[in-house]
């Protein structure tokens, strides 16, 4: 027991140190886990013997992740993405398999080994890619959806790849069955295996629709949270076991179950119960991958490993980019898909073992493949950073055309004519106020022109453009640009050089509000404050509060919030880093307590919150 606790302590300490450091420098948690495993394994030699057994449990994190992804996809959405699923995924597998098989042939391996390694390396890491896309908020972009479609197709493709490996060695049907993992499939004829496979999928779909939901409703009535957690884990484990029994991917089965339950009322409850286990097991998976890396391969075959890693990343990227272009993905999303999927996958560790057991790959070359896949996983977070810091700015850079010549001046100048600036400009124009609109997006200026609003392309932070727009005689400047630093700089400049102008600025949040006030803006408007208050008003009305009482509560809230905003601003001036500003924190907590007292004081005598569905008289 002491040994088990000591090993657990080592893994937890390594993760607790490496993951925050990697995330802080923008590398993401995945690379942090991998680095932690390499440090405590090959580098320091603290762990390593137990990684193989641990990885069997850790791989269950991938299974849980696919279940959660399935919960976010309704069957209709999955049907809508069928062309990308089959087209993108199929072309990627075929193209990458052929290219990588050619590379391995060139490195001197037999054609059977080259074909096997090519299809194995064509698979990408579902765990790394989806985790990285989630962390960066890219899963719902075009590139994120394309990447997910390819990864899902790859999970499905694992099934025929498992069947292919023993055939490459010339094995008979019994060997092929052994490659499938035995169990209920061992010794059965082909038609029986096919029947069992389709039967297992049908069981997942039918049971998910007609048995699991009623069972979850019964458990939900017990109001015992731990029982719902047990039920969620039981569901995932049972489906994974069933899929393994018939030779299918457990990840594929749990994904299918997630899709079936995606439109159920228990979707969010299942997500919240499974998420902590998924995160823990995924972290353990990546640590064990790093800890189990055989670094002696690097000493024995450094050039071969380097050639494989470089060829793997370059060839997969070179194949996926034109495939993504064929499906008309935007340029940044093509690069996201190509760079994000340019690594080996976690299924490679399993498939390489099967290929070695079937005598398709030698043990020496198998160890080279495993090390190459591991190193390609280590490179992946860096490729995501490359996309964010180099590729995206190339396509999202501001227009480089010359600023428009401004041939009119206005009483009011609108800097930024997006969602915020448009409202101010329309209201001022409707009241006969002469306005001049500046925006640093030529597309936005062109769009406004179609609807009859004249604007000028230019950067409002340039003093000469403000002068041309009439800042020297203007009375009002509305700053509504998205760039927070640039907005602050504009406010500071105008207050210093043109103090007669009333500056009205849009703030992203409270911290930005304080910065704009500090820069000299006379009026600062928080962009979501009023809309959030209106949403709260609608919620109170829906809960049965009377119109008069809800309106009174909202007015009391507005007054209290503005007063607390001023009080907190005083504390902010002493220490802008509010997380280290104890005065700010204590005032903020006191403000929350005061708000409850204010709303209770302003409520009618004896009034209580209405019960759900009851009228508030």
N, C-alpha and C positions, 0 to 999 in steps of 0.2 A: 504493500500500500504506500509505503514511504516513497518507493521508486516512482509509482504512478503520480503521486502528488508533486514530486520534484519535477517530473517531466511536464506536467500541466503548468506548473509555476513558470518553467522556462519558456514554454510556448506563449503564455499570456504576457510575460514581461517583454519578450521580443516583439509581440504584436503591439503592445501598448506604447513602446518606444518608436518603432519603425513606421507604423501607419500614420500617426499624427505628423511626424516629420515629413514623410513623403507627400501627404495631402497638403501640408503647409506650403511646400515649394511647387505645387501644381502637378505632381506626378500621379496622384490618385492613390486610393487605398490598395488596389490590386498590386501595384509595384511595391508598395510598402510591405505587404504580406510576403511577396516573393523574396525581397531583400532580407526580411527577418529570417526566413527559412534558410537562405544561403549562409547567413552569418552564423546561426546556431548549429548548422549542419556541416557543410564542407569546410567553412572557414575556421570555426572554433572547435568543431567535432564534439559538441555537447550532446547533440541528438543525432539520430540517423538510423539506428537499427530498427526502431519501431515504426518508421514512417510508412512502410508498405502496408502494415495492418491498419494504421490510422487512416490511410488514404481511402480504404474501403468505406469507412464511415464518412470521411470528408467529402467524397464524391456525391454523397447524398445531398449536399448543399446545391449542386447543379440541378438535381432532380426537383428540389423545392423551388429553386428559382424559376424553372420552366413552369411549374404549377402556378406560381404567382403571375408570371407573364400571361399564361392562359386565362387567368381570372380577369385580366384587363382587356381581353379580346372577345367580343361577342361573335357568335358564329357568322352573323351577317357580314361583319367586318373582315373575318377570315376569308369568306367567299369572295368579297370584293378585291382582295389582294391575291387572288389565285394566279393571275397572269405573272405577277412578280415572283410569287412563290415557285412556280414551275419554270418560268422563263429565266429569271435572274439566277435562281438556284441551280437549275439544270445546266445552263451555259457556264456558270462559274465552276461547277464540279468537273464538267468535261474539259473545259479549257485549262484549268489549273492542273488537273490530273495529267493531261498530255504534256504540258510544258514542264512540269516537275519530273515526270518520267523521263523526258528527254535529257534533263539536267543530270539525273542520276545515271543514265546510260553513259553520258559523257564522262562521268566520274569513275567509270570502269566497272559498274555493277552489271550482273546478268539481266536480261530483259524481264524475267519473271520478278526479280527483286525490284527492278525499276518500276514496273507497273504497280506492284503492291505498295511500294513507298510513295509513288505518285498519288494514288487515290487516298492513302492515309494522310499525306501532307496537304491534300486539297481541302481537308476539313479545318475549320477555324475554331477558336476557343469561344464557345457560347458564354461561359462564365465570365471571362475577361471582357469581352466586347459588350455584353449587355450591362454588366456592372459599370463599365467605363461610360457607356452611353447614358445610363441612369444618373450617374454622379454629375455629368456635365449637362444634363437637361436636353440631350440630343435624341432621345429615343423616339420622340414624336415628329422629328424632322423627316424630310424625304429620305435623306441618307440613313437615318436611324431605322425607318420602316423598311428600306431596302436591305439593310444589314440584317434586320430581324428575319425577313423573308428568306434570305440566303441561309442563315443559321438554322432556321426551322427545316428547310429542305435538306441541309446537311445531316441533321439529326435523323431524318427519315432515310437518307442514303446510307446510314450506318448499317442498316439491315442487309441490303444487297452486297455491301462491301464485306460483311462478315461471311456471306455465302461465297463470295468470290475468292477469298484468300486460300482456302484449301484446294479450290479448283486450279489455282495457279501452280500448286505443288503437284498436281495430278492425283490428288487424293480421291478415294472412292466416296460413296455416299455416307459410310459410317464415319469417316474422318470429318466430313462436312458437318454431320450431326454433332460430333464432338466439339467442333468449333463453335457451334451454336450454344454451347453451354450445357447440353444434356438435359437433365430434369425430365419434365413431361414430354419433351420433344425427342428424347433419345430413342433411336431404333424405329421411329415411325416413318412410314412412306411419305413421299412429298405431298400427296393430296391431303393426308391427315395433318401434316404440319401447317399447310395453308389454311385448312379448316380451323385449327386451333388458333392460328394467328388472327383470322377475321373474327372468330368467336370471342377472343379476348377483347378486341377493340369494341365489338358490339356490347359486351358486358359493361365496359366502362361507360359507353354512351347511354345505354338503357338504365343502368343502375344510377348513374349520375342524375338522370332526369326523373326517374320514378321511385327510387329507393333512398338515395342520399338526402334529397331535399326534405321528404317527410321525416326522416330520422333526425335531421338537424333541427327541424321545428320542434320535435319532442324534447330534444336536449335543451333548446333555447328556453322552453317553458320552465325548466328546472331552475333557471337563473343562477346556475353554478358555472362561473367563468372557466374554472379549471377543467370541467367536463367538456366544454366546447373545444378547449385546447387539445384535450385527449382525442376528441372526435376528429379534429382537423389533422392531427398527426397520424391517426389510424387510417384515415382516408388516403393520405399520401403514401404511407408505407405499404398498405394493402395493394394499391394500384401498381406501385413499383415492383412489388413481389410478383404480381400476376404477369406483368410485362416481362420480367426476367425469366419466369417459368416457361414462357412460350418463345423465348429468344428475341424479344423486341427490346428496344431502348426504354429503360424506365423513365428517362426524361421525356420521351415522346408520349408515353402513356399518361403521365401526370399532366403534361401540357394539354392533352386532349380532355382530361377531366376538368382542368381549369376552364377551358373554353365552354364545356357543357354547363358549368356552374357560374359562368360570367354574368348572366342576366338574372341570377337568383338574388333573393333578399339577404343572403348570408355572405355575399361577396366580400364586403368590407370587414366583416368579423373574421372570416377565414384569413384574409390578408394580414390583419393585425396579429393573429395568433401564430401564423407560420413565419412571419418576417424575422423575428429574433433568432429562431432556429436556423433559418436560411443564412442570415448574415454570419452567424457563428461558424457554421459548417463550411461555408464558402471561404471564410478566412483561414480555417484549418486546412482546407484543400490546398490553397495557394502556399501556405507555409510548408506543408509536406512536399509539394512539388519542388520548392527551393531546397528544403533540407535533404531530399533524396537524390539531388543531382549528383551524378558520378563525374567529379571534376578530373578524375584520372584520364578520361577520354580526351579532355582538352590537352593534356600533356602528350598523349599518345598520337592523336590525330588532329592537331590544331588547324592545319590548312583545310582538311576535309570538312571539319565542323564549320569553320568560317565560310567556306564556299557554299555549304548547305544553307546556313542561316541567311547569308546575303542573297543567294539565289532564291530561297523560299520567299523572302520579303519582296524582292524586286519582281520576280515572275508572277506572284499572286497579284501584286499591285498592277502590273502591266496587263494582266488578263482581266481583272475586275473593272478597271477604269473604263475601257471601251465597252464592256458589257453594260455598265451603268449608263454610259452615254447612249448606247443603243436604246435603252429604255427611257431616254430623255430626262434623266435626273439633272438638276442644276449643277453647275461646275463645282461649287463647294461641297455639295452632297456626293458627287462622284468621287472626289478626293477623300471624303469622310469614309465612304464605303470601301474604297481601295486600300487606304491606309489602315483602317480599323480592322479589316479582315486578313491582313497580310501576316498572319502567324499560324503556327500549328495549333491544334486543339487538344483538349483534355482526353478526347476519345482516342487520340494517337497512342497514349500510354497503354490502353487496353488492346488496340488493334495491332500494335507492334508485337505485343506478347503473343497474340493469336498467330500472327504471321511467323514468328520465330518458332512457335510450337509446331506449326505445319511445315517447317523447314523451307519456307519461302525466303526468309531472311536469316543471315548468319547472326550469331550472338554479338560478334564484334560490330557489324554494321547496325544492328538493332540499337546498341548502346550509343552509337553516333547519332542515330535518328532521334532517340529520346533526348539527348543533350541539345541537339539542334532545335527541337520543339520547345524545350525549356528556355533556351536563350531567346528564341523568337517571341515567346511570351513576355520575357523581360523587356524586349525592345518595344512592345506594343504601346504601353503608356507614353513612351517618348514620341511615338508616331501620332498619338492623339494630341500631345502638346505641340508637335510640329504643325498639325492641322489648325489648331486654335491660334497659334502665335505667328505663323508664317502664311499658310494657305488662305485662311479666311481674310486677313487684312488685304491680300492681293486682290480679292474680288469685292470686298466690302469697303475699300478705301473711298474717301470722299471724291467727288468729281474734281478733275484737275483742270477744267476749263476756266477761262477768265471770268471774273465776276461781271455781272450785267452793269451797264451804265444806268445809273438811277437818274431819271429825268423829272422827278417830282419830289416834293417834301410834304410831310404831314405833321399834324398836331400830335398824332399818336404813331409810334413805331412799334410794329409787332416783330419780334425776333424769334422765328420758329413758328411755322404755320401748320403744325401737326394737329392732333386731336384737341389739344389745349388752346393753341393760338387761334384756331379757326373760330371758336365760339366767341372769343373777345373781338376778333376782327368783324364778324358778322353783326354783332350787336352795336359796335361803334359805327360801322358803315350805315346800318339801318337808322341810326340817329343823326346822320349827316356829318359825322366826324371824319375828317380827312386822315386816312391811314396809309402808311407805307409798310409793305410786308417784305421781310428778308428771310431767306431760308437757304441752307447749305446743301439742299438736295435738288438737283435740276429736275429729277423725275417728279418730285412733289410740286415744284413750281409749274411744270408742264401740266400736271393733273388739274391744278387749281384753275389754270387758264381755260381748260375745257369747260369748266362750270362758271366762267365769267368773273373769276377773281384774279386780279393782276398781282403778281409777285415778282420779286427780283432775286436772282440767284446770287448768293454771296455769303461770306462768313461774317456774322454780326459782331464777332470779337475784333474785327479790324476797325480801328478808329476812323479811318478815312471813309469807310462805307457808312458808318453812323453819321458822319458829318454830311455826306452826300444825301442821306435820307432826311436830314433836317434836324439832327439832335440838338443843334445850337438854339433852335427856336421852338422845338417840340415841348410839350407839357408832360407827356406820358410815354414811358417805355415799358412794354410788356415782354418779359423774357420767358419764353416757353420752350426752349430747346431741351433736348434729352441729355446732352453732355453736362453732367453736374459741375465739373471743374470749370468748363468754359462758361457756363451760366454765372458762376461765382465771379469769374474774372471780368465778365461784362458788367455786372453790377458794381464791382469795385471801381472799374474805370469810369463809368458814368457818374457815380457819386463823387469821384474826385475831380473830374474834369467838367462835368455839367451838373452841378448841384441843384439847379433850378428844376430839373426833370424829376417827376415822381416815378420811381422804379417799382413796378409790380412784377414779382417773380414767382415762378412755379417751383415748388419744392417736391422732391421725390418722397421724402419722409421727414421725421422729426430732426434727425441729424443734419440733413440738408437744409431744413428750415432754419436751424441755428446758424449754419454757415452763411446763408444768404442774408440773414439779419445782421450778422457780424460784418458782412461785406458792405452793408449800408442800404439794403432794400427797405423802403418804407412799408410796403405791403408784401407779405409772403403768403401764398395760397398753397396749402397741401393738396396735391392733385386728387387724392382719393378720399379726403375727409368728408366732404359733403355727400358724395355718393354713398359712402359707408353709413353715414347717419341716416340717409333716406332708406337704406336697406334695413337698418335697425328699426326705423319707424314702421316699415311694412311688416316686419316680423312681430312687433308688438301688436299691431292691428290684427294680424292673423291669429295671434294667441288670445284674442278676446278683449284687449284693452280698448277703452272707448277712444274716440278721436280726440276729445279734449284732454284726457289724461295722457295719451301717448304724445300729443303735441307739447304738453307741459313738461313731460319727462325729457323730451328731446331738447327743448330750450334750456332746461336746467343743465343738461349734459354739455351743450355747446358753451354755456357761460363758464362752467367749471373747467372744461378742457382748455379754454383760452387763458383763464387765470393760472392754471397749473403750468401751461406752456411758458408763460412769462416768468413764473417762479423757477422753473427748471432751467430756463435760459440763463438766469443769474448764476446758477450753480455750474452750468456748462462753461461759462466764460472763465471760471477759475481752473477748470481741467477738462479740455475737449474730449479726452478719452473717457467716456462715461462708464466703461467697464471697470475703471480704476478710480472713479470719482465717487467716493463714499457719500458725500453730501448729495450728489445727484440721485444716487440709488435710494437713499433714505427719504428724500423728498418725493421721489416717484412712488415709493411704497405708501407713504402717508397720503399722497393724492388719491390712490386707489381706495383707501379706507374712507377718506373724506367724501368721495363720490357716492358711496353707499349711503352715507349720512345725509347728503344733500338730496338725493332722490327720495329717501324716506321722509325727509322734512317737507318736501314739496308735494307729497302724495296727499290726497284727501284724507280727512280724519277717519281712522278705522279701516281704510282701504287695504285690501290684500290682492296679490297677483291672482287674476282669474284662473280657474282650473281650465284645463284643455277642453275646448268646446263650449265653455260657459261664457255668457255675455257679461261684460263689465259695465255695471250701471252706475 
